[in-house]
């Protein structure tokens, strides 16, 4: 597996995953199109990550992580360069959270139940191998979550089996049990899990949980 990871997005999710990949021995470049954030991102990663533009990070990574805000995700992919993602595994950590406030603790989405943000991204970059992952849990638990020895479940989906196998290997390193929910349409079910995950937090300030599939 490649050891070069390009992360497109410099918020808390991008920073968390950058540090997780660094911890597990990967080379990392974080992409931001805000030049003033370069020094901060260097500091947040202990000086161990390179920092560049969205486009530079997409070029750098043999595997790319999309960690942009949902409302900006489609444009961010375009700014990263469609050709730079061609043939690459793109880990899609985004959710289609609207800019409108939650209703009784339930996030509002700008997609419908018969569409997903990842499907939209796949249509924009049809030759990229998108794999939905890291979207159904908060950032403190994305890397080596500790639930008393019980591995939580990360749900993934995507059209390319090779790309999903790469992501499964990463998730195994990161301490997750993995459940493959099929092709890109599976994101229609995975993305709303972020709504469910956030309800206890938004309603009762309870954020210390993850999902587990029992079978």
C-alpha positions in Angstrom: 0.0 0.0 0.0 1.1 3.5 -0.7 2.6 5.6 2.1 1.8 9.0 0.5 -1.5 10.5 1.6 -2.9 13.8 0.3 -5.5 15.4 2.5 -7.8 17.9 0.9 -9.3 20.0 3.7 -7.6 21.6 6.7 -10.3 21.6 9.4 -10.4 19.4 12.5 -11.2 16.2 10.5 -8.3 16.8 8.1 -6.0 17.5 11.0 -7.1 14.5 12.9 -6.7 12.1 10.0 -3.3 13.7 9.1 -2.0 13.0 12.5 -3.4 9.5 12.4 -1.7 8.7 9.2 1.6 10.2 10.5 1.3 8.1 13.6 1.0 5.0 11.4 4.0 5.9 9.3 2.6 7.6 6.2 3.9 10.6 4.4 1.2 13.3 4.5 0.4 16.6 2.8 -2.5 18.7 3.9 -4.2 20.8 1.4 -5.6 24.3 2.1 -6.3 27.2 -0.3 -5.8 29.6 2.6 -2.1 30.5 2.6 -2.3 32.0 6.1 -3.1 28.6 7.6 0.2 27.0 6.5 2.2 27.7 9.7 -0.8 26.7 11.9 -1.2 23.4 10.1 2.6 22.7 10.4 2.2 23.3 14.1 -0.9 21.1 14.4 0.9 18.2 12.9 4.2 18.6 14.9 6.0 19.8 11.8 5.6 16.3 10.3 3.1 17.1 7.5 3.8 19.0 4.3 1.3 21.8 3.6 0.2 22.9 0.2 -2.8 23.8 -2.0 -5.7 21.5 -2.7 -4.2 20.8 -6.1 -0.7 20.1 -4.7 -2.1 17.7 -2.1 -4.2 15.8 -4.7 -1.0 15.4 -6.9 1.1 14.4 -3.9 -1.1 11.6 -2.6 -1.3 8.1 -4.0 -4.3 7.9 -1.8 -6.3 11.1 -1.3 -8.6 12.0 1.6 -11.5 14.5 1.0 -12.2 16.2 4.3 -13.9 19.3 3.2 -17.1 20.8 4.5 -20.1 19.1 2.8 -21.4 22.3 1.2 -17.9 22.9 -0.3 -17.1 19.4 -1.3 -18.1 19.5 -4.9 -16.2 22.7 -5.6 -13.2 21.4 -3.6 -12.9 18.4 -5.8 -12.9 20.7 -8.8 -10.2 22.9 -7.2 -8.1 19.9 -6.5 -8.2 19.0 -10.1 -10.2 16.2 -11.6 -7.2 14.8 -13.5 -5.2 14.7 -10.3 -7.7 12.2 -8.8 -7.8 9.9 -11.9 -7.3 6.3 -10.9 -6.7 7.1 -7.3 -8.4 5.9 -4.1 -10.3 8.9 -2.7 -11.5 8.5 0.9 -14.6 10.5 1.2 -15.1 11.7 4.8 -17.8 14.3 3.9 -21.4 14.6 4.8 -24.1 16.7 3.1 -24.8 18.9 6.1 -26.8 22.0 5.1 -26.0 25.4 6.5 -29.4 25.5 8.2 -29.6 24.7 11.9 -30.5 21.3 13.3 -34.2 20.6 14.3 -34.5 19.0 17.7 -31.0 17.7 17.4 -31.4 16.4 13.9 -29.0 17.8 11.3 -30.5 19.0 8.0 -29.1 17.6 4.7 -29.1 19.2 1.3 -29.4 15.8 -0.4 -32.4 13.5 -0.7 -32.8 9.8 0.3 -32.4 8.8 -3.3 -29.1 10.6 -3.8 -25.9 11.1 -1.8 -23.0 13.6 -1.7 -20.6 10.8 -2.7 -22.7 10.0 -5.8 -22.5 13.6 -6.8 -18.7 13.6 -6.3 -18.3 10.4 -8.3 -20.2 12.0 -11.1 -17.9 15.0 -11.0 -14.8 12.8 -11.0 -15.9 9.6 -12.7 -12.4 8.2 -13.0 -11.6 8.6 -9.3 -12.2 5.7 -7.0 -14.3 7.2 -4.2 -14.7 5.2 -0.9 -17.0 6.5 1.8 -15.3 6.3 5.2 -14.9 8.2 8.5 -18.3 9.9 8.0 -20.3 8.2 10.7 -18.3 9.1 13.8 -16.8 12.3 15.4 -13.2 13.2 14.9 -12.0 12.2 18.4 -12.7 8.5 17.5 -11.5 8.4 13.9 -8.0 7.0 14.8 -7.6 4.0 17.2 -10.9 4.5 19.1 -11.0 3.1 22.6 -14.2 1.5 23.7 -12.9 -0.9 26.3 -11.4 -3.3 23.8 -14.5 -3.5 21.6 -13.9 -2.4 18.0 -16.6 -0.1 16.6 -17.8 -0.6 13.0 -16.9 1.7 10.1 -19.3 1.5 7.2 -17.8 1.9 3.8 -19.0 1.8 0.2 -17.6 2.5 -3.3 -17.5 1.1 -6.8 -13.9 -0.1 -6.9 -13.0 -3.2 -5.0 -9.3 -2.5 -5.1 -9.9 0.9 -3.6 -12.1 -0.5 -0.9 -9.4 -3.0 0.0 -6.9 -0.2 0.4 -9.3 1.6 2.8 -10.0 -1.5 4.7 -6.3 -2.0 5.3 -6.1 1.6 6.6 -9.1 1.1 8.9 -7.7 -2.1 10.3 -4.5 -0.1 11.2 -6.7 2.6 12.7 -8.5 0.1 15.0 -11.8 -0.4 13.2 -14.0 -3.3 12.2 -15.1 -2.7 8.6 -18.4 -3.4 7.0 -18.7 -3.0 3.2 -22.1 -1.7 2.1 -21.6 -2.2 -1.6 -21.4 0.3 -4.4 -21.6 4.1 -4.4 -25.4 4.1 -3.8 -24.7 2.7 -0.3 -23.7 6.2 0.7 -27.4 7.0 0.7 -27.6 4.9 3.8 -24.2 5.7 5.3 -24.2 9.5 5.2 -27.4 9.8 7.3 -25.7 7.8 10.1 -24.0 11.1 10.9 -27.4 12.5 11.7 -28.0 9.6 14.1 -24.6 9.9 15.6 -25.0 13.6 16.3 -28.5 13.5 17.9 -27.2 12.6 21.5 -24.6 15.2 21.2 -26.8 18.0 19.9 -29.6 17.1 22.3 -27.7 16.1 25.5 -24.1 17.0 24.9 -23.2 13.3 24.8 -20.6 12.6 22.1 -18.7 9.5 23.4 -20.2 6.8 21.2 -19.8 4.9 17.9 -21.7 2.3 15.9 -21.3 -1.5 16.1 -22.9 -3.9 13.8 -23.8 -7.2 15.5 -24.3 -10.3 13.5 
